[in-house]
Amino acid sequence: VYKRQVEILALEQEFQGEIEALKVKGYIDRIDRCNEGIVLIDYKSGGTLPKGIKDQEDKAKIDLQLPLYKAVGGAFLYPGEHVAKTLYYSLSKAKDISPRHVISETELREILEGFKQHFQTGVYPVAPDRDREACRYCTNELVCRQGDLAEIRYAARLQRKGV
């Protein structure tokens, strides 16, 4: 019978680093070492995955947290060691709830390059995901140019101007 050996290396471990000339800082909830290498774990109190950024179909599905843990956190905390896995662990469900597809480091770098372009040009287009998942938590509805509230304001503005 194969028994997996797991050693807890750290809890609430802070890391910092750089990727694509962008500074990244964060905390990894738990770090284990197993036979395959380092495992980076983020605890979630609920049973659902965090919403990500937009995918090709404009759905909020691309997770950046775990790939950043692997690319930046793992390299900062355990240079030269293999990060075997990154995962979300649900405390309420007592199980791994990680996404089925995790983007590669190449895909992560391409996404971050796009972010870098926004920072360099100062152009931040308002472009919510198709299901407006981001809008549910956004506190900038008073200045947003998207969604129902924006349409109401636009109509009121046109009416005031007599258009």
C-alpha positions as CSV (number, residue, x, y, z in Angstrom):
1,V,0.0,0.0,0.0
2,Y,1.4,3.4,-1.0
3,K,1.3,6.0,1.7
4,R,1.7,9.6,0.7
5,Q,4.2,11.4,2.9
6,V,3.2,15.0,3.6
7,E,5.2,17.5,5.7
8,I,3.7,20.9,6.6
9,L,6.3,23.5,5.8
10,A,4.6,26.7,6.6
11,L,1.2,28.4,7.4
12,E,0.2,32.0,6.4
13,Q,3.5,32.4,4.5
14,E,4.1,35.9,3.0
15,F,5.8,36.1,-0.4
16,Q,6.8,38.8,-2.8
17,G,8.3,38.9,-6.2
18,E,8.1,40.1,-9.7
19,I,6.7,38.7,-13.0
20,E,6.6,40.5,-16.3
21,A,8.0,43.6,-14.5
22,L,4.9,43.6,-12.2
23,K,5.4,43.4,-8.4
24,V,3.4,40.7,-6.7
25,K,2.9,40.3,-2.9
26,G,0.6,37.8,-1.2
27,Y,0.1,35.1,1.5
28,I,-0.1,31.4,1.0
29,D,-2.3,29.8,3.6
30,R,-0.4,26.5,3.8
31,I,2.6,25.0,2.1
32,D,3.3,21.2,2.2
33,R,6.1,19.1,0.9
34,C,5.1,15.7,-0.5
35,N,6.8,13.0,-2.6
36,E,6.1,14.9,-5.8
37,G,7.3,18.3,-4.6
38,I,5.9,21.5,-3.0
39,V,2.1,21.9,-2.6
40,L,0.7,25.5,-2.2
41,I,-2.8,25.6,-0.6
42,D,-5.3,28.5,-0.3
43,Y,-8.1,27.8,2.1
44,K,-11.6,28.9,1.2
45,S,-14.3,29.1,3.9
46,G,-17.1,28.4,1.3
47,G,-17.5,25.7,-1.2
48,T,-17.2,27.8,-4.4
49,L,-14.3,28.9,-6.5
50,P,-13.4,32.6,-6.6
51,K,-14.5,34.3,-9.8
52,G,-11.6,34.9,-12.2
53,I,-11.0,37.1,-15.2
54,K,-12.7,36.8,-18.5
55,D,-12.0,33.9,-20.8
56,Q,-12.4,33.8,-24.6
57,E,-16.2,33.6,-24.1
58,D,-16.3,36.6,-21.8
59,K,-17.1,34.4,-18.8
60,A,-15.3,35.1,-15.5
61,K,-13.4,31.7,-15.4
62,I,-9.7,32.3,-15.6
63,D,-8.1,32.0,-12.1
64,L,-4.9,34.0,-11.6
65,Q,-4.3,33.4,-7.9
66,L,-3.0,29.8,-8.1
67,P,-0.8,30.4,-11.1
68,L,0.7,33.5,-9.4
69,Y,1.3,31.3,-6.3
70,K,3.2,28.9,-8.4
71,A,5.1,31.3,-10.6
72,V,6.0,33.9,-7.9
73,G,5.3,32.4,-4.5
74,G,6.9,29.1,-5.1
75,A,9.9,30.6,-6.7
76,F,10.3,33.2,-3.9
77,L,9.9,30.8,-1.0
78,Y,11.5,27.6,-2.4
79,P,13.8,28.6,-5.2
80,G,14.9,25.6,-7.3
81,E,12.2,23.3,-5.9
82,H,9.4,21.8,-8.0
83,V,5.9,23.1,-7.2
84,A,3.9,19.9,-7.8
85,K,0.5,21.4,-7.2
86,T,-1.5,24.5,-6.2
87,L,-5.0,24.1,-4.9
88,Y,-8.0,25.6,-3.2
89,Y,-9.3,23.7,-0.2
90,S,-12.8,24.3,1.0
91,L,-13.0,24.3,4.8
92,S,-16.8,23.9,4.8
93,K,-16.8,21.0,2.3
94,A,-13.5,19.5,3.5
95,K,-12.2,18.9,0.0
96,D,-10.2,20.2,-2.9
97,I,-12.3,22.6,-5.0
98,S,-9.6,23.6,-7.5
99,P,-10.5,24.5,-11.0
100,R,-10.2,21.7,-13.6
101,H,-8.1,23.9,-15.9
102,V,-5.3,26.0,-14.5
103,I,-3.6,28.3,-17.0
104,S,0.1,27.7,-17.8
105,E,2.9,30.1,-16.9
106,T,3.0,31.2,-20.5
107,E,-0.7,32.0,-20.5
108,L,-0.3,33.8,-17.2
109,R,2.6,35.9,-18.7
110,E,0.5,36.8,-21.7
111,I,-2.4,38.0,-19.4
112,L,0.0,40.0,-17.3
113,E,1.5,41.6,-20.4
114,G,-2.0,42.9,-21.2
115,F,-2.3,44.3,-17.7
116,K,1.1,46.0,-18.1
117,Q,-0.1,47.6,-21.3
118,H,-3.1,49.1,-19.4
119,F,-0.8,50.4,-16.7
120,Q,1.6,51.9,-19.2
121,T,-1.0,53.6,-21.3
122,G,-3.4,54.6,-18.6
123,V,-6.2,53.0,-20.5
124,Y,-8.5,50.9,-18.4
125,P,-11.6,50.0,-20.5
126,V,-14.7,49.1,-18.6
127,A,-15.5,45.6,-19.9
128,P,-17.3,43.4,-17.4
129,D,-17.7,39.7,-18.0
130,R,-20.7,38.4,-19.9
131,D,-22.6,37.4,-16.7
132,R,-21.5,40.6,-14.9
133,E,-20.0,38.6,-12.1
134,A,-17.6,41.4,-11.4
135,C,-20.4,43.9,-11.1
136,R,-21.9,42.1,-8.2
137,Y,-19.0,43.2,-6.0
138,C,-17.9,46.4,-7.6
139,T,-18.4,49.6,-5.7
140,N,-18.0,52.0,-8.6
141,E,-21.5,51.9,-10.0
142,L,-21.7,55.7,-9.8
143,V,-19.0,56.2,-12.4
144,C,-19.5,53.0,-14.4
145,R,-20.5,53.2,-18.1
146,Q,-21.9,49.7,-18.2
147,G,-25.1,48.0,-17.2
148,D,-28.6,49.0,-16.3
149,L,-27.7,52.0,-14.1
150,A,-25.5,53.5,-16.8
151,E,-28.3,53.1,-19.4
152,I,-30.7,54.9,-17.0
153,R,-28.3,57.7,-16.5
154,Y,-27.6,58.0,-20.2
155,A,-31.3,58.2,-21.0
156,A,-31.8,60.8,-18.2
157,R,-28.9,62.8,-19.6
158,L,-30.4,62.7,-23.1
159,Q,-33.8,63.8,-21.8
160,R,-32.3,66.8,-19.9
161,K,-30.6,67.9,-23.1
162,G,-33.9,67.6,-25.0
163,V,-32.6,64.9,-27.3
